[in-house]
Amino acid sequence: MSAERSSTDLVQQQASRGFWLRTLHQWHWISSALCLVGMLLFAASGITLNHAAKIEATPDVTNHQLELPAPLRQALAAQPQDGNAPLPAKVADWLSRELDVAIGRRVAEWSPEEVYLSMPGPGNDAWLSIDRATGAVEFEKTRRGWVSYFNDLHKGRNAGPGWGWFIDLFAVACLVFCITGLFLLHLHARQRRMTWPLVGLGLLIPLLIVLLLIH
């Protein structure tokens, strides 16, 4: 009777182990597939970001000067004298076409003399100024190259809410990938004696660097 119970318990343990192995492997490979391109992007941009001062880049600066048509100047005149508010839709649409930039509902800074709109993006800085009296428009954009572009994506700098959502979801997928990997290590640790020493080493190295080399 005792032998039968032992055999039954062993079968149940093996079935349970098999279930968890299949489940964890499924979640692990799905999360790894979702994370693959993102992890390559963030790993590569992490290297370039860490050595940003050593990577030379020649900024490309473009400058355009325009003049608003009279009806659009009137639309500006009807706006508040100061504060923060988007440009009138007609003005924003005209500038977007003429300058080939996406202005949309960006918030501008209003004063009695001018309207100033800052339009930074990944790897570039841009601004637009409108003289409210004459309608003179000056637009300047500085591009800092592809390395700067991916560095800014890495930091989530000026990339918009869509990219922010992607980073959050990507981080969740990475957590699933790492946590399922940890449980898989636990299940395979008996057959691989170096599992926990290597995990401990992965913890010890950054901990020692933080304690000894960062002041």
Buried (B, 14 or more C-beta within 10 A) or exposed (E): EEEEEEEEEEEEEEEEEEEBBEEBEEBBEBBBEBBEEBBEBBEEBEEBBEEEEEEEEEEEEEEBEBEBEEEBBEBBEEBEEEEEBBBBEEBBBBBBEEBEBEBEEBEBBBEEEBBEBEBBBBBBBBBBBBBBEEBBBBBBBBBBBEBBBBBBBBEBBBBEEEBEEBBEEBEEBBEBBEBBBEBBBBEEEEEEEEBEEEBEEEEEEEEEEEEEEEE
